[in-house]
Amino acid sequence: MRAQDGRVMRLGVNVDHIATIRQARRGRHPDPIEAGHVAERAGASSIVCHLREDRRHIQDEDVRKLRAAVSRLNLEMSIARDIVAVALEVGPQQVTLVPERRQELTTEGGLDVVKLRRRLGPLIERFRGAGIIPSLFINPVATQIRAARQLGAPVIELHTGRYAEAISATARGRELAALRKASQLAAALGLTIAAGHGLDYENTGAIAQIPEIEELNIGFSIITRALAVGMDEAVRQMVRLIAEQRVDALQAA
Ligand code: PXP
């Protein structure tokens, strides 16, 4: 489905947790590469994986194999030196720079682009020079968006975790409003906007209706639904849901 400005609303499917299950037995199955293939065939525009510093799920070899197997790989990564080296060696189409703490269960907040600007600036240039699109995973906050733009990042991914985890309707509404406002600012600055984290089959609809957002990156909810209905059907259901919400939003506009 097309976004308001004519661009397509894309779905990136994160296959980390296929590797989580595999690593439980340190075997070969289930295979994140096969899952990536299936997700692409079911309508995913890109396959996402996070090479964490502790290698708890995705391994270096998975990244290499995914790069060869899928048409568009978005590698989530910290800015640690050895991870940057792997990214430059493998050359995915895109990297998404995220903050990383060893103890966390999943990425907990956005990158502090303001604080890290001296490290991020040269890194963004390096990736661009290598033909890799750098994206910054940030909270929906104006100072962070402006800093991302100043550093020359062409893409940002807005962290939807606070929206997804909001308990009351009021808090959810407030977080949704922050995401809408952030998307408008980022679009006015000429940035390409993605969003993700904690999105599922119930809460994705409202995010898919924000016209400036062009891509949603979703992992956990799709993989857990795949356990019941299979990967192909789980991805198709999410693709359909996003498309339907887009149509509704465009008709209402
Ligand atoms: N986007 C980014 C930058 C992430 O770090 C993650 C989690 O790996 C996701 C999207 C997907 O989040 P979830 O697995 O909760 O859908």
Residues whose N, C-alpha, C, O or C-beta is under 5 A from the ligand:
A	BS01	PXP	N14 H50 V98 T107 F137 G196 H197 G198 L199 N217 I218 G219 F220 S221
